[in-house]
Amino acid sequence: MCIGKFCNRNVICATRDTTIAEAAALMRKSHVGDAIIVDESAGGRRPVGIVTDRDIVIEVVAAGLDPAQVTLAELALRPLVTLGDGATHGEAIRAMAAQGVRRLPVVDDDGNLFGIVTLDDLLRQLALPLAELSELAVRERRYETRTRT
């Protein structure tokens, strides 16, 4: 199944001139740990960055900066890694592992924000199939026991 089918379409967004305090309030209100930084235009919202609750703590609060005075554009964040909405689970996992990120904005063919996929989303999607695979050996032993006695 492609990422576009199960990614979260309800994404919290902010612009580069949003303050850290405003972004944190948005995240708190929506009960999420991140906000996608976007450039808005008539064509849509292009993701240009992501800020996480950890970024806010490490880069702003622990550094003694005033969250009401620092904007999202001023944060020294790593380059944004995105994923196309047609990508597979495997591609998402490889991208997260290679880049060391737990959240990937999902973009459409035009590069506009489509949604977001997180490590938690992937774990939920993969847990049931993996649990079913883990039962394979047990089922095989049961079958052998029934047919060879």
Beta strands, then each sheet from edge to edge (+ up, - down):
strand 1: 13-14
strand 2: 34-41
strand 3: 44-52
strand 4: 83-84
strand 5: 103-107
strand 6: 113-118
sheet 1: 1+ 2+ 3-
sheet 2: 4+ 5+ 6-
end
